Structure formats: C-alpha cells, structure tokens
Amino acid sequence: MPLYDEGSQPASWNERMAPGEYAVHSSSLDGAAGGVPSCVIFGSLAEAVAYAEERASSRPELGLRIYDHHGFAGQPVREIRGNAYKGHGEISARFRRWAGTGMLVGGLGLIALDWSTNFRLSWPAMIGIRMLAPGVILLATEAVIVFAASRARKHDSPGRTG
C-alpha cells in the first residue's frame, strides 16, 4: 500500500487502517512498489512480526518498523533489523573506535608537546584539551555498547537457569 495515494480516500496510509491492524515499513525502497514509499498492512501484530522477521532474514541490510493505526504519530510498536543493517544517522562502531582513539591520543600528544615547552606555546594544550572530551566520550560510548551486548548475549544464552 502506498504511503500516500491521491486516488484513495483518505489519502494517508494510516487513516485507511482499522484499529488492530499493523503496518510494516522497510528502511529501503523495493522494486515491488515501483520505487514509491509503501508499507504492508497485516491484521495482527503476530503476522506483521513474522513478515518483518522473514524479510530481515532474507535481506540482512533491511531495517523494518511496525506501526499501529496511529501511524508515525508515536514510536514504532516493534523494530526488527537484519544483521547487516546500518541505520541512518548512526555512528558506526568502527568510527567510534578510530575517531575516539585518534582524538584521545592526539589530544594527549598535544598536551605533552606543550608541557615539554613549559606551556610557552599554549595552543597545543588548548587544542589537546578540547580533543580529549570527544575522544573519551566516543570510547566510553563504544565500551558501554560492547558491555551491554555481551551482557545481553550472556543473559540470553541457552543453559542459563534462573
């Protein structure tokens, strides 16, 4: 179903849905709808989740969001991502690691340079201090993400009793 169809009344996709129906939206345009943004409507959440999981397993680069009849007014009911999904506007783990390390090491190096001249130059320390905070934030963010993922894997592992 197209997201907006001038020929239909009402024209918006969610206004054509009944309460209890769910729409699955894909992160990319498929050739199925001729390159027009569209969604697939299901009569139950279980059907929508099954469809989204099947699509995510067959096309791992997809991210799929499931909405109820209220549409984009609120958060999605469920979000299902393929293994290779790269979100829009998200910073990759590789970038966090490289940029964080580069800023941290570079900042410390500039501070050390200025320290070795007994702070006569002042500009290296000024720039170095400003590089430290973003570097530490990027590395700390990555550490928290990795730690949370390892805890989730450990918690979800089979054989755990609890």
C-alpha angles and dihedrals in degrees: 000000000000115000090232124021118178091195094060130074113248095028099205119084098230093049088060091055125093123223109276094035122113132206125211116211122193126217092229137042115256126206088239093085095037093257092303117131106256144158138211118237123214133187095228140027091240091058092047092049092047091051093047093048091049091050092047092051093048094044108029093185091067129099115197129195126197119211132183125225091287089071123197092348091098141018118298116269090229136000120206122187132191119233093257097042114136110193124223113259095006121131111235123235089241092056093047091052099044098038093042093050092044093050093045095048093040092049093049090047093052091048090049090049092053091043090054089057090048089251093295093135097045094182096084092054091044092053093038093055090050090052094051098066098054090042093053092044093052093047093044091050091052091047091052092048093049092046093049092048092050091049091049091050091048091048093048096044116120118251094042112132122198 
